[in-house]
Amino acid sequence: MDDLDNRLISALRKNARKPLSELAAELGSSRTTVRTRIERLVAQGDIVDFTVRLREDVAKAPVRGLMMLGIEGRGTTRIIHKLLGFSTVREVHSTNGKWDLIVEINASSLEAFDKVLSDVRRIDGVQTSETNLLLTTRSMRAKV
């Protein structure tokens, strides 16, 4: 990737729906060049997908947090499958260091969030946990 690719990706992170003509003007390039670059970045796998985040998604789950889990023994795969069965679990990440898994949780209220934490802690093999609420999210896609 060269400088133009990097600037293009940065612009797409801020607004992936920006028209090609506006992207071209912002980058000082032609519309055809921008379209070709995007197609190449997608074909090469550098751009994996384009996503949409709806207001409805955030409104349904205003309480969000990260739960770090320490797993006892070799039950990680079984625990991941159990976690992915919770409707409030958005994603499960394996990691290194002190924690074995990081679980992204979205809930409709603090009470619902607390219930999920309790349910997760009761899963056989979950040895320790630490949870942090997410207060504000800033994204590379959002204008600062």
C-alpha positions as CSV (number, residue, x, y, z in Angstrom):
1,M,0.0,0.0,0.0
2,D,1.2,3.4,-0.8
3,D,0.4,6.9,0.6
4,L,-2.7,7.2,-1.6
5,D,-4.1,3.9,-0.4
6,N,-3.5,4.9,3.2
7,R,-5.2,8.2,2.7
8,L,-8.1,6.5,0.9
9,I,-8.5,4.0,3.7
10,S,-8.5,6.8,6.3
11,A,-11.2,8.7,4.3
12,L,-13.3,5.5,4.0
13,R,-13.0,4.9,7.8
14,K,-14.5,8.4,8.4
15,N,-17.3,7.9,5.9
16,A,-17.4,4.7,3.7
17,R,-20.5,6.1,1.9
18,K,-18.8,9.2,0.6
19,P,-19.3,9.4,-3.2
20,L,-16.3,8.5,-5.3
21,S,-16.2,12.0,-6.8
22,E,-15.9,13.5,-3.4
23,L,-13.2,11.0,-2.3
24,A,-11.3,11.8,-5.6
25,A,-11.5,15.5,-4.9
26,E,-10.4,15.1,-1.3
27,L,-7.5,12.9,-2.3
28,G,-6.5,14.9,-5.4
29,S,-7.0,12.0,-7.7
30,S,-9.4,10.9,-10.4
31,R,-12.7,9.1,-9.7
32,T,-11.5,6.2,-11.8
33,T,-8.3,5.9,-9.8
34,V,-10.2,5.9,-6.5
35,R,-12.7,3.2,-7.8
36,T,-9.8,1.1,-9.1
37,R,-7.9,1.4,-5.8
38,I,-11.0,0.4,-3.7
39,E,-11.6,-2.6,-6.0
40,R,-8.0,-3.6,-5.7
41,L,-7.9,-3.2,-1.9
42,V,-11.0,-5.4,-1.6
43,A,-9.7,-8.0,-4.0
44,Q,-6.4,-8.2,-2.1
45,G,-8.3,-8.6,1.2
46,D,-6.9,-5.4,2.7
47,I,-10.5,-4.1,2.9
48,V,-12.5,-7.0,4.4
49,D,-16.0,-5.5,4.4
50,F,-18.0,-2.3,4.8
51,T,-20.3,-2.1,7.8
52,V,-23.3,-0.1,9.0
53,R,-24.0,0.8,12.6
54,L,-27.7,1.6,13.2
55,R,-29.0,4.0,15.9
56,E,-31.4,1.2,16.7
57,D,-28.5,-1.1,17.6
58,V,-27.1,1.3,20.1
59,A,-30.5,2.2,21.5
60,K,-31.4,-1.4,22.1
61,A,-28.2,-2.0,24.1
62,P,-27.2,1.3,25.8
63,V,-25.2,-0.6,28.5
64,R,-22.0,-2.0,27.0
65,G,-18.9,-3.5,28.6
66,L,-15.9,-5.7,28.3
67,M,-15.6,-8.7,30.5
68,M,-12.1,-10.3,30.8
69,L,-12.1,-14.0,31.7
70,G,-9.5,-16.3,33.1
71,I,-10.2,-19.9,32.1
72,E,-9.3,-22.9,34.2
73,G,-7.9,-25.9,32.3
74,R,-8.7,-26.6,28.7
75,G,-12.3,-25.6,28.5
76,T,-11.8,-22.5,26.4
77,T,-13.6,-23.8,23.2
78,R,-16.6,-25.1,25.2
79,I,-16.8,-21.8,27.1
80,I,-16.6,-19.7,23.9
81,H,-19.5,-21.7,22.5
82,K,-21.5,-21.2,25.6
83,L,-20.8,-17.4,25.6
84,L,-21.8,-17.1,22.0
85,G,-25.2,-18.5,23.0
86,F,-26.0,-15.5,25.1
87,S,-28.1,-12.9,23.2
88,T,-26.2,-10.1,25.0
89,V,-22.8,-11.3,24.0
90,R,-21.7,-9.4,20.9
91,E,-18.2,-10.9,20.3
92,V,-15.7,-13.1,22.1
93,H,-12.0,-12.5,21.6
94,S,-9.1,-14.8,22.5
95,T,-6.1,-12.9,23.8
96,N,-2.8,-13.3,25.5
97,G,-1.5,-12.1,28.8
98,K,-3.4,-12.2,32.1
99,W,-6.8,-12.9,30.5
100,D,-7.8,-15.8,28.2
101,L,-10.9,-14.2,26.7
102,I,-12.4,-10.8,26.3
103,V,-16.2,-10.7,26.0
104,E,-18.1,-7.8,24.5
105,I,-21.4,-7.5,26.2
106,N,-24.4,-5.3,25.2
107,A,-27.4,-5.1,27.5
108,S,-30.6,-3.1,27.7
109,S,-30.1,-2.0,31.4
110,L,-27.6,-2.2,34.2
111,E,-29.7,-4.9,35.8
112,A,-29.6,-7.0,32.5
113,F,-25.9,-6.4,32.3
114,D,-25.4,-7.5,35.9
115,K,-27.4,-10.7,35.2
116,V,-25.2,-11.5,32.2
117,L,-22.1,-11.1,34.4
118,S,-23.5,-13.4,37.0
119,D,-24.5,-16.0,34.4
120,V,-21.0,-15.9,32.8
121,R,-19.3,-16.3,36.2
122,R,-21.3,-19.4,36.8
123,I,-20.1,-21.2,33.7
124,D,-18.0,-24.2,34.7
125,G,-14.3,-23.4,34.0
126,V,-14.5,-19.6,34.4
127,Q,-12.0,-19.0,37.1
128,T,-11.6,-15.2,37.3
129,S,-13.1,-12.2,35.7
130,E,-12.9,-8.4,35.5
131,T,-15.4,-6.2,33.9
132,N,-15.3,-2.6,32.6
133,L,-18.3,-0.6,31.4
134,L,-17.8,1.3,28.1
135,L,-18.7,4.9,28.7
136,T,-18.0,6.7,25.4
137,T,-16.9,5.2,22.0
138,R,-14.9,7.2,19.5
139,S,-14.4,5.7,16.2
140,M,-11.9,6.3,13.3
141,R,-15.1,6.4,11.2
142,A,-16.6,9.2,13.2
143,K,-15.4,12.8,12.8
144,V,-13.5,14.0,15.8
